[in-house]
């Protein structure tokens, strides 16, 4: 059996199998029904491992053991394998989520929170800083930071950044409004983004700005600013800097307040 390494690599990634598993599975697919010894020879897998590998594949739903002697194995149709793998992934994901949800009511989370609180108290606020790579990580950290806001949130962003934030963070803005946190957003507003303004204006004040910048200030104490133009950088390589420093955050907020007066209020059309 000649199967390209590139193809085997794809099988490993898609189905989360090890090298011996994909070799045995591909060999069995090419035969339909076969013994462990035959598959070992075809796939160039040690005979001492072939039985363990087939047992693993059977548990995962890739093969079926045929009754009789000698023991033979039947290949499950690939389309059925895909459905079985999807089902198992969903089941494992649901179980993982359930475990994490249950963690909230245990002493473990309380102890972890206590450790974190004590650790934060031991360092200077100015030392709480870090860099974040990748837009996915940036938005995860941004959401966490926004949820901790107590007084105010100011956001200066680009046209596309505004659309992304409305789509990803609208529920967070709604929750902030319920807690009395004032949210202001400055961004270039176009015809395309006007409908997004209507959606978010219930939870945040939006003004049209010509200023080209990407930063967020929370409570005049924390800042998250992006160092690249989002039109020129791939989301995977987008980089943000997060700092907890009231001096810098307060200064940036004052500059935003001055610019805010020059920004054009956006009229929401019903």
C-alpha positions in Angstrom: 0.0 0.0 0.0 1.5 3.3 -1.0 0.0 6.3 0.8 1.7 9.7 0.8 3.0 11.1 4.0 1.1 14.3 3.3 -2.2 12.4 3.2 -1.4 10.6 6.4 -0.6 13.9 8.0 -4.0 15.3 7.1 -5.7 12.2 8.5 -3.8 12.7 11.8 -4.9 16.3 12.1 -8.5 15.8 11.0 -9.2 12.7 13.1 -6.7 13.2 16.0 -5.0 9.9 15.4 -1.4 8.8 15.9 0.9 7.6 13.1 0.3 3.9 13.6 -3.5 4.4 13.8 -3.7 6.3 10.5 -1.4 3.7 8.8 -3.5 0.8 10.0 -6.8 2.5 9.2 -5.7 3.5 5.7 -4.5 -0.1 5.1 -7.9 -1.5 6.3 -9.8 0.9 4.1 -7.8 -0.3 1.1 -8.7 -3.9 1.9 -12.2 -3.6 3.5 -11.7 -6.7 5.7 -8.4 -8.0 6.9 -6.5 -9.6 9.8 -4.2 -7.8 12.2 -1.2 -9.6 10.7 -2.1 -8.6 7.2 -2.6 -5.0 8.1 0.7 -5.0 10.0 2.5 -6.1 6.8 0.7 -3.7 4.5 1.0 -0.6 6.8 4.5 -1.4 7.9 3.5 -1.3 11.6 5.1 -3.7 14.1 2.9 -6.8 14.7 3.3 -6.3 18.5 1.5 -3.0 18.1 -1.1 -3.8 15.5 -3.6 -5.4 18.0 -3.4 -2.4 20.4 -3.8 0.0 17.5 -6.9 -1.9 16.1 -8.4 -2.0 19.6 -8.0 1.7 19.9 -9.5 2.3 16.4 -12.4 0.0 17.4 -13.1 2.0 20.6 -13.1 5.2 18.5 -15.5 3.8 16.0 -13.2 3.5 13.0 -13.3 -0.3 12.7 -15.5 -3.3 13.6 -14.1 -6.6 14.8 -15.6 -9.6 12.8 -16.5 -12.6 14.8 -14.7 -15.9 14.0 -11.2 -17.2 13.6 -8.9 -15.8 12.6 -10.1 -12.5 14.0 -10.7 -10.0 11.2 -11.5 -6.3 11.1 -14.0 -4.5 9.0 -13.5 -0.9 7.9 -16.4 1.5 8.8 -17.3 3.8 5.9 -15.4 7.1 6.1 -18.6 9.1 6.0 -19.9 7.2 9.0 -16.5 7.7 10.8 -16.8 11.4 10.3 -20.3 11.5 12.0 -19.0 9.3 14.9 -16.0 11.5 15.4 -18.2 14.6 15.4 -20.5 13.0 17.9 -17.5 12.1 20.2 -16.0 15.6 19.9 -19.4 17.2 20.9 -19.7 14.7 23.8 -16.2 15.4 25.1 -16.7 19.2 24.7 -20.0 19.1 26.6 -18.4 17.0 29.4 -15.5 19.5 29.6 -17.8 22.5 29.8 -19.9 20.8 32.4 -16.7 20.1 34.5 -15.7 23.7 34.3 -19.1 24.9 35.2 -19.2 22.6 38.2 -15.8 24.0 39.2 -17.4 27.4 40.0 -19.1 25.9 43.0 -16.1 24.1 44.4 -13.3 25.2 46.9 -10.8 24.8 44.1 -11.9 28.0 42.3 -12.1 29.9 45.6 -8.5 28.8 46.4 -7.3 29.8 42.9 -9.0 33.2 43.2 -7.5 33.7 46.6 -4.0 32.9 45.3 -4.5 35.3 42.4 -5.7 38.1 44.7 -2.8 37.7 47.1 -0.4 37.6 44.2 -1.7 40.8 42.6 -1.5 42.6 46.0 2.2 41.9 46.2 3.2 43.7 43.0 3.0 47.3 41.9 0.1 48.1 39.6 2.5 49.4 37.0 4.0 45.9 36.7 0.7 44.5 35.6 1.4 44.6 31.9 1.9 42.3 29.0 1.7 41.8 25.2 -1.0 39.9 23.4 -0.5 38.3 20.0 -3.4 37.3 17.7 -6.8 39.0 17.5 -8.6 36.1 19.1 -6.4 36.5 22.3 -6.8 40.3 22.1 -10.6 40.0 22.2 -10.6 37.5 25.0 -8.5 39.8 27.1 -10.5 42.8 26.1 -13.8 41.1 27.1 -12.3 40.1 30.5 -11.1 43.7 31.1 -14.4 45.3 30.1 -16.4 43.0 32.4 -14.4 44.4 35.3 -15.1 48.0 34.5 -16.9 50.0 37.2 -17.2 53.6 35.9 -16.2 54.2 32.3 -15.0 52.6 29.1 -13.7 54.6 26.1 -12.9 53.0 22.8 -11.0 54.5 19.9 -11.1 52.2 16.9 -11.1 51.8 13.1 -14.1 51.3 10.8 -13.6 47.5 10.7 -12.7 47.5 14.4 -16.0 49.1 15.2 -17.9 46.4 13.3 -15.9 43.7 15.0 -16.6 45.1 18.5 -20.3 45.4 17.9 -20.5 41.8 16.8 -18.3 40.4 19.5 -19.0 42.6 22.5 -22.6 43.8 22.3 -23.7 41.6 25.2 -20.8 42.9 27.3 -21.8 46.5 26.5 -25.4 45.8 27.5 -24.2 44.3 30.8 -22.0 47.4 31.5 -25.0 49.7 30.8 -27.1 47.8 33.3 -24.3 48.4 35.9 -24.2 52.1 35.2 -20.8 52.0 33.3 -20.6 54.8 30.7 -19.3 53.5 27.4 -18.1 55.9 24.6 -16.9 54.8 21.2 -15.1 56.9 18.6 -14.6 55.4 15.1 -15.0 56.4 11.4 -18.6 55.8 10.7 -19.6 55.0 7.1 -22.9 54.0 5.4 -21.9 50.3 6.0 -21.5 50.8 9.7 -24.6 53.0 10.4 -26.8 50.0 11.0 -24.3 48.8 13.6 -24.6 52.2 15.3 -28.3 51.7 15.6 -27.7 48.4 17.2 -25.1 49.5 19.8 -26.4 53.0 20.6 -28.7 51.5 23.3 -25.6 50.6 25.3 -22.9 53.1 24.1 -22.6 56.6 22.8 -21.0 56.5 19.4 -19.3 59.5 17.5 -17.7 59.6 14.1 -14.0 60.3 14.3 -11.3 61.0 11.7 -8.6 60.1 14.2 -6.8 56.8 13.2 -6.1 54.9 16.4 -6.9 51.6 18.2 -7.0 51.7 22.0 -9.3 51.1 25.0 -9.2 52.8 28.4 -11.1 51.3 31.3 -11.9 53.3 34.4 -9.0 55.6 33.6 -6.7 53.0 35.0 -6.1 50.2 32.4 -5.2 50.6 28.7 -5.1 48.1 25.9 -3.7 49.6 22.7 -2.9 47.9 19.4 0.4 48.6 17.7 -0.5 48.0 14.0 -3.1 49.1 11.4 -5.7 46.4 11.2 -5.9 46.9 7.5 -2.2 46.0 7.1 -1.8 43.1 9.6 -3.2 39.6 9.5 -5.5 38.8 12.5 -3.1 36.1 13.6 -0.2 38.6 13.9 -2.2 41.5 15.4 -0.4 42.7 18.6 -1.8 44.5 21.6 -0.2 45.9 24.7 -2.0 45.9 28.0 -0.9 48.1 30.9 -2.4 48.8 34.3 -1.1 52.3 35.0 -3.5 55.1 36.1 -1.0 57.8 35.1 -0.8 56.8 31.4 -4.5 55.7 31.3 -5.6 59.0 32.8 -3.5 61.0 30.3 -4.9 59.1 27.4 -8.4 59.5 28.6 -7.9 63.3 28.9 -6.7 63.4 25.3 -9.7 61.3 24.2 -12.0 63.7 26.0 -10.6 66.6 24.0 -10.9 64.7 20.8 -14.5 63.6 21.7 -15.7 67.2 21.6 -14.6 67.5 18.0 -16.1 64.1 17.0 -19.4 64.2 15.1 -22.5 62.7 16.9 -24.1 60.0 14.9 -27.8 60.3 14.2 -29.6 56.9 14.5 -32.2 56.4 11.8 -35.3 54.5 12.8 
